[in-house]
C-alpha cells in the first residue's frame, strides 16, 4: 500500500469503528465505560503529542522559537474555533454523575442537530489532516495518531449521539448522520496528503498543529471533566486510567518501532 492508501484506510477505519462503538455504548452501556474511555484517551492524546508529534517536528529542523509560537497559536486557534462553535467536544449525558442539572442535554440539544453535525464535519476534517501528516512522517506515526484520534472520537461521538437523540433524531438517523459527518475525515486525509506532500516544508508545522489539537482537547475538555470529582476513591482510578492511556501509547509506539 502507498501512503495515500494508508491515509484513506486509516480514516475510514477510524470513522466507522469509532461511530459503531459509540452507538453500541450509547444504546447499551453508557455512563461507566464512557467515563473510563475519556480518561484513557486523555493519556493517549498527551503521549502521542509530546513523545511523537513534537519530537518529529523538532527533528525536521524547525526553529525552536517557531515551534513554541506554532504550538501556542494552535492551542489558541482551537480555543477560538470552539468558542465560535465551529468545533465542539461533548462527552456529557444524562445520569453521568457530572452534576449537571436534569435536562442538561435536552437544553443543549435545542441548539439543533444540524449545527452539531456541521461542527463535527470541521472537527473530523481536521482529524483527517492530522492522520495524513502523521503518515507522511512514517507509517508507525500514522498508526499512533489514528489510535489517538479513535480513542478520543469514541466518547466524543457518544456525546453527539445523546444530543441528537435528545433533539428528536431516531437511533438510525443519528447513526447515519454521524457517519456522513464523520466521512469528512477521509476528505481531510486526502487534502492533507496532497497539500503536505507537495509542500514538504509545511509538514513540521502540520505536526505541531496536530500536537496542539491533541493537547488542547486533553487539557481543556477531557481532564477538566475528571477535576469535577474530588473524592480520593474516584480520583485514584481516574489517574490510573490516564496512566493506562500513556502506557498503551508507549507500548504501541515501542511495538511499531521494533518492526
Buried (B, 14 or more C-beta within 10 A) or exposed (E): EEBBEBBBBBBBEBBEBBBBBBBEBBBEEBBEBBBBBBBBBBBBBBBBBBBBBBEBBBEBEBEEEEBEEBBEBBBEBBEEBBEEEBBBBBBBBBEBEBEBEEEBBBEBBEBEBEEBBBBBBBBBBBBBBBBBBBBBBBBBBBBBBBBBBBBBBBBBBBBBBBBBBBBEBEEEEBBEBBBEBBBBBBBBBBBBBEBBBEEEEBBBBBBBBBBBBBBBBBBBBBBEBBEEBEEEEEEEBBEEBBEBBBBBBBEBBEEBEEE
